[in-house]
Amino acid sequence: MKKSLAILALSATPAFAATGPFISLANTNFIVLLAFLLFVGILIYLKVPGMLGGMLDKRAEAIRADLDEAKALREEAQTVLASYERKQREVAEQSQRIIDHAREEARVAAEQAKVDLGASMTRRIAAAEDQIASAQARVIKEVRDQAVQVAIAAAREVIAKQMTAADGNKLVDEAITTVEAKLH
């Protein structure tokens, strides 16, 4: 049933609605055809198809230019992105080199500090040993001086007890003679 309705709808064209001869001003189909041909003729005379083609060409050129510009912008963006990625890698490498250099300097400084500390300790030990040695020498000298003073005092007492006035004069004369002999 659907097929038969479709066939009837397609077969009922406006051409069957007109009556009489086709080429007649009374025939509406002919008038519509003439108006259509006149309209198309006016469009062609006014160069509307050329203008439409030109407008379409301009639109196509504008779209092509936009696409070319978008392509150029994309390439430029990729170039800039690659440049920034390269710079990022360079900065990362440089920062790693700086970190490695700082670590090496810290290691060298620590080793130098150990060496300096060892040298300082050696100097301090040597200075302490020198101070101990000078203190020992000073104490030994003081003990010797004290012993000499004690020996002199003891000798003086012994000599004073054993010596008489004549022995003292004799010693003074011998001392004067010795001094005279050494001076001349």
NORNORUR-V12148 format. One record per residue. RES is the residue in one small letter. SS is DSSP state (H for helix, E for strand, C for the rest). Layout:
RES:SS / RES:SS
This chain:
m:C / k:H / k:H / s:H / l:H / a:H / i:H / l:H / a:H / l:H / s:H / a:C / t:C / p:H / a:H / f:H / a:C / a:C / t:C / g:C / p:C / f:C / i:C / s:C / l:C / a:C / n:C / t:H / n:H / f:H / i:H / v:H / l:H / l:H / a:H / f:H / l:H / l:H / f:H / v:H / g:H / i:H / l:H / i:H / y:H / l:C / k:C / v:H / p:H / g:H / m:H / l:H / g:H / g:H / m:H / l:H / d:H / k:H / r:H / a:H / e:H / a:H / i:H / r:H / a:H / d:H / l:H / d:H / e:H / a:H / k:H / a:H / l:H / r:H / e:H / e:H / a:H / q:H / t:H / v:H / l:H / a:H / s:H / y:H / e:H / r:H / k:H / q:H / r:H / e:H / v:H / a:H / e:H / q:H / s:H / q:H / r:H / i:H / i:H / d:H / h:H / a:H / r:H / e:H / e:H / a:H / r:H / v:H / a:H / a:H / e:H / q:H / a:H / k:H / v:H / d:H / l:H / g:H / a:H / s:H / m:H / t:H / r:H / r:H / i:H / a:H / a:H / a:H / e:H / d:H / q:H / i:H / a:H / s:H / a:H / q:H / a:H / r:H / v:H / i:H / k:H / e:H / v:H / r:H / d:H / q:H / a:H / v:H / q:H / v:H / a:H / i:H / a:H / a:H / a:H / r:H / e:H / v:H / i:H / a:H / k:H / q:H / m:C / t:C / a:H / a:H / d:H / g:H / n:H / k:H / l:H / v:H / d:H / e:H / a:H / i:H / t:H / t:H / v:H / e:H / a:H / k:H / l:H / h:C
